[in-house]
């Protein structure tokens, strides 16, 4: 049984403990541990982006609700979101699979077919990887190599007080889709949200514009939930933030499906993960340029960056406010994603 100290120790505490004394041996590392991708000096024109991500059966997905091809697609597309968050363009991927003997035939082929289709969608070259037997469930580990114009990578650390906070698309959909899959009954209108859970949409095109046009001062993808990911960005930038609940973008059927599934709408918006939308900050002087930009996905202003002394807060529709605590996904809290 875990004690209270164990319960408070989370995923990012462990990362800090493991990496706090990591030595840097290469002068080519521009940005290392602590951002969506590592930034490595490349040519005179470009820097390289390097990231890896893994998904594990019974942690990130359940085969009761995912076909093998969907598992492969989800793994590849979700991991591409890290490249999008840096304003980069993906080029190569290394794919490592561990599968039980029971799925080593046609199911494994279908899983890789999902990866291949996702790679073709974004013109990413599958350049290698590894394959192993698993005595447990399926594991998919993907490493992406991308590029970004020299000194144009958008980091988490660039936000300053006065910057406005924006998010792309609509929020809470993937987490609501997971609730729908876990439900014992079919809910009208839930198909949209289930699709978002099974097949993410990395915002590569949007990230490229925000980075190349220097519109975003800081950026992160929403993988663990708005409350957690905004907290990561603010910690890296040394700032606070206030988010307006009334401005968080939702689809037309969101409230109806939440009610049918007995899901609290605002909590799901703030803490639900795997939307893979982009959260970014914009300097006041760049707001006009952003409004005039031709963007592939709608973006909405949802808050403002504050001095670090103000902390993280949320403004309720009635005008009241409260602390915005991190309630997003953390692998080492006592919680379940699937």
Sine and cosine of phi, psi and omega as CSV:
sin_phi,cos_phi,sin_psi,cos_psi,sin_omega,cos_omega
0.00,0.00,0.69,-0.72,-0.03,-1.00
-0.99,0.16,0.61,-0.79,0.10,-0.99
-1.00,0.00,0.04,-1.00,-0.08,-1.00
-0.89,0.45,-0.57,0.82,0.01,-1.00
-0.90,0.44,-0.66,0.75,0.03,-1.00
-0.90,0.43,-0.64,0.77,-0.04,-1.00
-0.91,0.42,-0.55,0.83,-0.03,-1.00
-0.98,0.20,-0.30,0.95,-0.04,-1.00
-0.99,0.13,0.92,-0.39,-0.12,-0.99
-0.95,-0.33,-0.05,-1.00,-0.05,-1.00
-0.83,0.56,-0.70,0.71,-0.10,-1.00
-0.98,0.17,-0.37,0.93,0.19,-0.98
-0.91,0.42,-0.67,0.74,0.00,-1.00
-0.91,0.41,-0.65,0.76,0.03,-1.00
-0.87,0.50,-0.71,0.70,0.01,-1.00
-0.89,0.45,-0.65,0.76,0.00,-1.00
-0.91,0.42,-0.65,0.76,-0.05,-1.00
-0.96,0.26,-0.55,0.84,-0.17,-0.99
-0.95,-0.33,-0.05,1.00,-0.08,-1.00
-0.86,0.50,-0.48,0.87,-0.04,-1.00
-0.94,-0.35,0.31,0.95,0.01,-1.00
-0.91,0.42,0.76,-0.65,0.01,-1.00
-1.00,-0.03,0.59,-0.81,0.01,-1.00
-0.97,-0.23,0.89,-0.46,-0.06,-1.00
-0.98,-0.19,-0.25,0.97,-0.05,-1.00
-0.93,-0.36,0.74,-0.67,0.05,-1.00
-0.97,0.26,-0.12,0.99,-0.03,-1.00
-1.00,0.08,-0.12,0.99,0.03,-1.00
-0.98,0.19,0.90,-0.44,0.02,-1.00
-1.00,0.00,-0.72,0.69,0.04,-1.00
-0.67,-0.74,0.81,-0.59,-0.08,-1.00
-0.94,-0.34,-0.70,-0.71,-0.09,-1.00
-0.86,0.51,0.72,-0.69,0.06,-1.00
0.87,-0.49,-0.06,1.00,0.08,-1.00
-0.84,-0.54,-0.01,-1.00,-0.04,-1.00
-0.93,0.38,-0.55,0.83,0.06,-1.00
-0.69,-0.73,0.40,-0.92,0.26,-0.97
-0.98,0.19,0.65,-0.76,0.05,-1.00
-0.95,-0.31,0.84,-0.54,-0.08,-1.00
-0.85,-0.52,0.71,-0.70,0.02,-1.00
-0.85,0.52,0.77,-0.64,0.00,-1.00
-0.90,-0.44,-0.91,-0.42,0.01,-1.00
-1.00,0.05,-0.09,-1.00,0.07,-1.00
-0.92,0.39,-0.43,0.90,-0.08,-1.00
-0.99,-0.15,-0.46,0.89,-0.14,-0.99
-0.73,-0.68,0.50,-0.86,0.26,-0.97
-0.98,-0.20,0.40,-0.92,0.04,-1.00
-0.99,-0.12,0.55,-0.84,0.08,-1.00
-0.90,-0.44,0.73,-0.69,-0.04,-1.00
-0.73,-0.69,0.79,-0.62,0.01,-1.00
-0.50,-0.87,0.41,-0.91,0.08,-1.00
-0.66,-0.75,0.46,-0.89,-0.03,-1.00
-0.45,-0.89,0.57,-0.82,0.04,-1.00
-0.73,-0.68,0.50,-0.87,0.13,-0.99
-0.81,-0.59,0.61,-0.79,-0.13,-0.99
-0.79,-0.61,0.71,-0.71,0.05,-1.00
-0.86,0.52,0.66,-0.75,-0.03,-1.00
0.97,0.23,-0.09,1.00,0.12,-0.99
-0.93,-0.36,-0.78,0.63,-0.04,-1.00
-0.96,-0.27,-0.32,0.95,-0.01,-1.00
-0.38,-0.93,0.33,-0.94,0.04,-1.00
-0.79,-0.62,0.79,-0.61,-0.06,-1.00
-0.91,0.42,-0.19,0.98,0.09,-1.00
-0.92,0.39,-0.43,0.90,-0.13,-0.99
-0.89,-0.46,-0.04,1.00,-0.04,-1.00
-0.76,-0.65,0.76,-0.65,0.19,-0.98
-0.96,0.26,0.41,-0.91,0.00,-1.00
-0.80,0.59,-0.66,0.75,0.00,-1.00
-0.89,0.45,-0.58,0.81,0.04,-1.00
-0.93,0.36,-0.57,0.82,0.05,-1.00
-0.88,0.47,-0.72,0.69,0.02,-1.00
-0.89,0.46,-0.70,0.72,0.01,-1.00
-0.90,0.44,-0.68,0.73,0.01,-1.00
-0.88,0.47,-0.69,0.72,-0.02,-1.00
-0.87,0.48,-0.71,0.70,-0.07,-1.00
-0.95,0.30,-0.72,0.69,-0.08,-1.00
-0.94,0.34,-0.64,0.77,0.03,-1.00
-0.89,0.45,-0.65,0.76,-0.01,-1.00
-0.95,0.32,-0.44,0.90,0.07,-1.00
-0.90,0.43,-0.39,0.92,-0.04,-1.00
-0.88,0.48,-0.47,0.88,0.05,-1.00
-0.90,0.44,-0.62,0.78,0.05,-1.00
-0.91,0.42,-0.68,0.74,0.02,-1.00
-0.86,0.51,-0.64,0.77,-0.06,-1.00
-0.92,0.38,-0.28,0.96,0.03,-1.00
-0.98,-0.17,0.00,1.00,-0.05,-1.00
0.98,0.21,0.39,0.92,-0.14,-0.99
-0.98,-0.18,0.10,-1.00,0.04,-1.00
-0.89,-0.46,0.86,-0.51,0.00,-1.00
-0.96,0.29,0.58,-0.81,-0.01,-1.00
-0.77,-0.64,-0.72,0.70,-0.08,-1.00
-0.76,-0.65,0.43,-0.90,0.08,-1.00
-0.62,-0.78,0.61,-0.79,0.18,-0.98
-0.93,-0.36,0.79,-0.62,-0.10,-0.99
-0.88,-0.48,0.85,-0.52,0.08,-1.00
-0.91,-0.41,0.74,-0.67,-0.02,-1.00
-0.83,-0.56,0.65,-0.76,0.21,-0.98
-0.81,-0.59,0.85,-0.52,-0.08,-1.00
-0.74,-0.68,0.55,-0.83,0.10,-1.00
-0.91,0.42,0.40,-0.92,0.04,-1.00
-0.84,0.54,-0.54,0.84,-0.06,-1.00
-0.92,0.40,-0.32,0.95,0.00,-1.00
-0.88,-0.48,0.31,0.95,-0.10,-0.99
-0.98,0.19,-0.01,1.00,-0.01,-1.00
-0.98,-0.21,-0.90,-0.43,-0.10,-1.00
-0.90,0.44,-0.55,0.83,0.00,-1.00
-0.91,0.42,-0.65,0.76,0.04,-1.00
-0.91,0.41,-0.62,0.78,0.05,-1.00
-0.89,0.46,-0.65,0.76,0.02,-1.00
-0.92,0.39,-0.63,0.78,0.04,-1.00
-0.86,0.51,-0.72,0.69,-0.01,-1.00
-0.94,0.34,-0.49,0.87,0.06,-1.00
-0.89,0.45,-0.63,0.78,0.06,-1.00
-0.89,0.46,-0.64,0.77,0.06,-1.00
-0.90,0.44,-0.71,0.71,-0.04,-1.00
-0.90,0.44,-0.67,0.74,0.01,-1.00
-0.89,0.46,-0.67,0.74,0.01,-1.00
-0.91,0.43,-0.64,0.77,0.02,-1.00
-0.90,0.44,-0.66,0.75,0.00,-1.00
-0.92,0.39,-0.57,0.82,0.01,-1.00
-0.86,0.51,-0.62,0.78,-0.04,-1.00
-0.95,-0.32,0.24,0.97,0.06,-1.00
0.80,0.60,0.74,0.67,0.05,-1.00
-0.98,-0.19,0.74,-0.67,-0.01,-1.00
-1.00,0.08,0.83,-0.56,0.10,-1.00
-0.98,0.19,0.94,-0.34,-0.20,-0.98
-0.97,-0.26,-0.02,1.00,0.01,-1.00
0.42,-0.91,-0.26,-0.96,0.00,-1.00
0.49,-0.87,-0.49,-0.87,-0.04,-1.00
-0.43,-0.90,0.36,-0.93,0.01,-1.00
-0.66,-0.75,0.70,-0.71,-0.02,-1.00
-0.57,-0.82,0.41,-0.91,0.16,-0.99
-0.98,0.22,0.60,-0.80,0.08,-1.00
-0.91,-0.42,0.73,-0.69,0.09,-1.00
-1.00,0.05,-0.05,1.00,0.09,-1.00
-0.92,-0.40,-0.83,-0.55,0.00,-1.00
-0.99,-0.17,-0.27,-0.96,0.01,-1.00
-0.98,0.19,0.66,-0.75,0.11,-0.99
-0.76,-0.65,0.75,-0.66,0.05,-1.00
-0.83,-0.56,0.85,-0.53,-0.01,-1.00
-0.85,-0.52,0.85,-0.53,-0.07,-1.00
-0.83,-0.55,0.76,-0.64,0.11,-0.99
-0.93,-0.36,0.79,-0.61,0.02,-1.00
-0.95,-0.32,0.64,-0.77,0.14,-0.99
-0.86,-0.50,0.84,-0.54,0.02,-1.00
-0.76,-0.66,-0.11,-0.99,0.03,-1.00
-0.63,-0.78,0.36,-0.93,0.03,-1.00
-0.53,-0.85,0.53,-0.85,0.01,-1.00
-0.81,0.58,0.60,-0.80,-0.06,-1.00
-0.77,0.64,0.81,-0.59,0.04,-1.00
0.90,0.43,0.32,0.95,0.02,-1.00
-0.95,-0.30,0.01,1.00,0.05,-1.00
-0.88,0.48,0.75,-0.66,0.00,-1.00
-1.00,0.00,0.91,-0.42,-0.06,-1.00
-1.00,-0.06,0.19,-0.98,0.10,-1.00
-0.97,0.25,-0.26,0.96,-0.22,-0.98
-1.00,-0.08,0.15,0.99,-0.12,-0.99
-0.99,-0.12,0.01,1.00,-0.05,-1.00
-0.97,0.26,0.59,-0.80,0.01,-1.00
-0.72,-0.69,0.48,-0.88,0.04,-1.00
-0.79,0.62,0.71,-0.71,-0.06,-1.00
0.98,-0.20,-0.39,0.92,0.07,-1.00
-0.88,0.47,0.53,-0.85,0.07,-1.00
-1.00,-0.07,0.54,-0.84,0.00,-1.00
-0.98,-0.18,0.77,-0.64,0.02,-1.00
-0.82,-0.57,0.44,-0.90,0.18,-0.98
-0.74,-0.67,0.45,-0.89,0.04,-1.00
-0.99,-0.11,0.34,-0.94,0.14,-0.99
0.88,0.48,-0.58,-0.82,0.05,-1.00
-0.81,-0.58,0.48,-0.88,-0.15,-0.99
-0.95,-0.32,0.31,-0.95,0.12,-0.99
0.98,0.18,0.04,1.00,-0.17,-0.99
-0.98,0.21,-0.69,0.73,-0.02,-1.00
-0.91,0.42,-0.70,0.71,0.02,-1.00
-0.89,0.45,-0.62,0.79,0.05,-1.00
-0.92,0.39,-0.58,0.81,0.08,-1.00
-0.89,0.46,-0.60,0.80,0.05,-1.00
-0.91,0.42,-0.66,0.75,0.07,-1.00
-0.86,0.51,-0.63,0.77,0.00,-1.00
-0.91,0.41,-0.66,0.75,0.03,-1.00
-0.90,0.43,-0.57,0.82,-0.02,-1.00
-0.99,0.17,-0.20,0.98,-0.05,-1.00
-0.96,0.28,0.48,-0.88,0.02,-1.00
-0.99,0.13,-0.16,0.99,-0.03,-1.00
-0.71,-0.71,0.45,-0.89,-0.02,-1.00
-0.97,0.24,0.72,-0.69,-0.04,-1.00
-0.92,-0.40,0.80,-0.60,0.02,-1.00
-0.88,0.48,0.74,-0.68,0.04,-1.00
1.00,0.01,-0.04,1.00,-0.07,-1.00
-0.99,0.12,-0.18,0.98,-0.09,-1.00
-0.86,0.50,-0.63,0.77,0.03,-1.00
-0.84,0.54,-0.70,0.72,-0.07,-1.00
-0.96,0.29,-0.55,0.83,0.06,-1.00
-0.91,0.42,-0.64,0.77,0.06,-1.00
-0.88,0.47,-0.64,0.77,0.01,-1.00
-0.91,0.41,-0.53,0.85,0.04,-1.00
-0.95,0.31,-0.64,0.77,-0.08,-1.00
-0.99,0.16,-0.60,0.80,-0.06,-1.00
-0.74,-0.68,1.00,-0.08,0.03,-1.00
-0.89,0.45,0.29,-0.96,0.04,-1.00
-0.83,-0.56,1.00,0.00,0.01,-1.00
-0.89,0.45,0.71,-0.71,-0.12,-0.99
-1.00,0.00,0.86,0.50,-0.04,-1.00
-0.88,0.48,-0.75,0.66,-0.04,-1.00
-0.87,0.48,-0.69,0.72,0.02,-1.00
-0.90,0.43,-0.72,0.69,0.00,-1.00
-0.86,0.51,-0.62,0.78,0.01,-1.00
-0.88,0.48,-0.70,0.72,-0.01,-1.00
-0.92,0.39,-0.71,0.70,-0.04,-1.00
-0.89,0.46,-0.56,0.83,0.00,-1.00
-0.99,0.15,-0.78,0.63,-0.10,-1.00
-0.92,0.40,-0.52,0.85,0.02,-1.00
-1.00,-0.01,0.07,1.00,-0.01,-1.00
0.80,0.60,0.68,0.73,0.03,-1.00
-1.00,0.05,-0.54,0.84,-0.03,-1.00
-0.99,-0.13,0.76,-0.65,0.07,-1.00
-1.00,0.06,-0.42,0.91,0.07,-1.00
-0.42,-0.91,0.42,-0.91,-0.06,-1.00
-0.38,-0.93,0.49,-0.87,0.06,-1.00
-0.45,-0.89,0.47,-0.88,0.08,-1.00
-1.00,-0.04,0.49,-0.87,-0.05,-1.00
-1.00,-0.02,1.00,0.04,0.00,-1.00
-0.96,-0.27,-0.61,0.79,-0.03,-1.00
-0.99,-0.12,-0.18,0.98,-0.04,-1.00
0.83,-0.55,0.52,-0.86,-0.07,-1.00
-0.84,0.54,-0.71,0.70,-0.06,-1.00
-0.88,0.47,-0.68,0.74,0.01,-1.00
-0.95,0.32,-0.73,0.68,-0.10,-0.99
-0.95,0.32,-0.58,0.81,0.12,-0.99
-0.90,0.44,-0.62,0.79,0.05,-1.00
-0.88,0.47,-0.65,0.76,0.03,-1.00
-0.89,0.45,-0.70,0.71,-0.01,-1.00
-0.89,0.46,-0.69,0.72,-0.03,-1.00
-0.92,0.40,-0.61,0.79,0.03,-1.00
-0.90,0.44,-0.69,0.72,0.01,-1.00
-0.91,0.42,-0.57,0.82,-0.05,-1.00
-1.00,0.03,-0.23,0.97,-0.04,-1.00
0.93,0.36,0.69,0.72,-0.06,-1.00
-0.70,-0.72,0.14,-0.99,0.17,-0.99
-0.95,-0.32,-0.07,-1.00,-0.02,-1.00
-0.30,-0.95,0.43,-0.90,0.14,-0.99
-0.78,-0.63,0.75,-0.66,-0.01,-1.00
-0.92,-0.40,0.69,-0.72,0.03,-1.00
-0.99,-0.12,0.91,-0.41,-0.03,-1.00
-0.86,0.51,-0.62,0.79,-0.08,-1.00
-0.90,0.43,-0.32,0.95,-0.07,-1.00
-0.99,-0.15,-0.09,1.00,0.00,-1.00
-0.91,0.41,0.79,-0.61,-0.12,-0.99
-0.98,0.19,0.76,-0.65,0.02,-1.00
-0.73,-0.68,0.41,-0.91,0.05,-1.00
-0.97,0.24,0.24,-0.97,-0.10,-0.99
-0.89,0.46,-0.55,0.83,-0.09,-1.00
-0.99,-0.11,0.09,1.00,-0.10,-1.00
-0.85,0.53,-0.80,0.60,-0.06,-1.00
-0.87,0.49,-0.66,0.75,-0.03,-1.00
-0.89,0.45,-0.70,0.72,-0.02,-1.00
-0.94,0.33,-0.60,0.80,0.08,-1.00
-0.85,0.53,-0.72,0.70,-0.01,-1.00
-0.89,0.46,-0.68,0.73,-0.03,-1.00
-0.91,0.42,-0.50,0.87,-0.04,-1.00
-0.99,-0.16,0.07,1.00,-0.03,-1.00
0.84,0.54,0.67,0.74,0.04,-1.00
-0.97,-0.25,0.75,-0.66,0.02,-1.00
-0.96,0.29,0.90,-0.43,-0.17,-0.98
-0.87,0.50,-0.73,0.68,-0.09,-1.00
-0.94,0.33,-0.64,0.77,0.04,-1.00
-0.89,0.46,-0.66,0.75,0.02,-1.00
-0.90,0.43,-0.62,0.78,0.02,-1.00
-0.90,0.44,-0.67,0.74,-0.08,-1.00
-0.98,0.20,-0.58,0.81,-0.19,-0.98
-0.89,-0.45,-0.20,0.98,-0.01,-1.00
-0.93,0.36,0.67,-0.74,-0.07,-1.00
-0.97,-0.24,-0.01,-1.00,0.12,-0.99
0.92,0.39,0.45,0.89,0.14,-0.99
-0.97,0.26,-0.53,0.85,-0.04,-1.00
0.83,0.55,0.48,0.88,0.22,-0.98
-0.99,0.17,0.15,-0.99,0.04,-1.00
-0.97,-0.24,0.73,-0.68,0.16,-0.99
-0.95,-0.32,0.81,-0.58,-0.06,-1.00
-0.57,-0.82,0.33,-0.95,0.00,-1.00
-0.91,-0.42,0.49,-0.87,-0.07,-1.00
-0.73,-0.68,0.74,-0.67,0.09,-1.00
-0.90,0.44,0.58,-0.81,0.01,-1.00
-0.79,0.61,-0.60,0.80,-0.02,-1.00
-0.95,0.32,-0.19,0.98,-0.01,-1.00
-0.96,-0.27,0.06,1.00,-0.05,-1.00
-0.90,0.43,-0.62,0.78,0.01,-1.00
-0.91,0.41,-0.69,0.73,0.02,-1.00
-0.88,0.48,-0.63,0.77,0.03,-1.00
-0.90,0.45,-0.69,0.73,-0.03,-1.00
-0.91,0.42,-0.42,0.91,-0.03,-1.00
-1.00,-0.07,-0.16,0.99,-0.04,-1.00
-0.95,0.30,0.54,-0.84,0.07,-1.00
-1.00,-0.01,0.98,-0.20,-0.10,-0.99
-0.97,-0.26,0.59,-0.81,-0.02,-1.00
-0.98,0.22,-0.24,0.97,-0.03,-1.00
-0.68,-0.73,0.66,-0.75,0.05,-1.00
-0.88,0.47,0.58,-0.81,0.09,-1.00
-0.80,-0.60,0.52,-0.86,-0.08,-1.00
-0.72,-0.69,0.69,-0.73,0.11,-0.99
-0.97,0.23,0.78,-0.63,-0.08,-1.00
-0.81,-0.59,0.02,1.00,-0.02,-1.00
0.10,-0.99,-0.26,-0.97,-0.10,-1.00
-0.58,-0.81,0.57,-0.82,0.09,-1.00
-0.99,0.14,0.69,-0.72,-0.06,-1.00
-0.84,-0.54,0.20,-0.98,0.13,-0.99
-0.86,0.51,0.47,-0.88,-0.07,-1.00
-0.86,0.51,-0.48,0.88,-0.01,-1.00
-0.90,0.43,-0.35,0.94,-0.01,-1.00
-0.99,0.15,-0.26,0.97,-0.01,-1.00
0.93,0.38,-0.30,-0.95,0.03,-1.00
-0.94,-0.33,0.78,-0.62,-0.03,-1.00
-0.66,-0.75,0.28,-0.96,0.04,-1.00
-0.81,-0.59,0.69,-0.72,0.03,-1.00
-0.98,-0.18,0.85,-0.53,-0.05,-1.00
-0.99,0.14,0.35,-0.94,-0.03,-1.00
-0.84,0.54,-0.46,0.89,-0.01,-1.00
-0.99,0.10,0.05,1.00,0.02,-1.00
0.99,-0.16,-0.26,0.97,0.05,-1.00
-0.96,0.27,0.13,-0.99,-0.01,-1.00
-0.55,-0.83,0.28,-0.96,0.02,-1.00
-0.36,-0.93,0.15,-0.99,0.00,-1.00
-0.93,0.36,0.66,-0.75,0.09,-1.00
-0.99,-0.13,0.99,-0.15,0.00,-1.00
-1.00,-0.03,0.48,-0.88,-0.02,-1.00
-0.95,0.31,0.88,-0.47,0.04,-1.00
-0.82,-0.57,0.18,0.98,-0.01,-1.00
-0.97,0.26,-0.08,-1.00,-0.12,-0.99
-0.95,0.30,0.68,-0.74,0.05,-1.00
-0.61,-0.79,0.84,-0.55,-0.11,-0.99
-0.87,0.49,-0.41,0.91,-0.14,-0.99
-0.93,-0.36,0.13,0.99,0.22,-0.98
-0.99,0.12,0.27,-0.96,0.05,-1.00
-0.99,0.14,1.00,-0.04,-0.06,-1.00
-0.31,-0.95,0.21,-0.98,0.04,-1.00
-0.77,-0.64,0.68,-0.73,0.09,-1.00
-1.00,0.06,-0.63,0.77,-0.05,-1.00
-0.99,-0.15,0.00,0.00,0.00,0.00
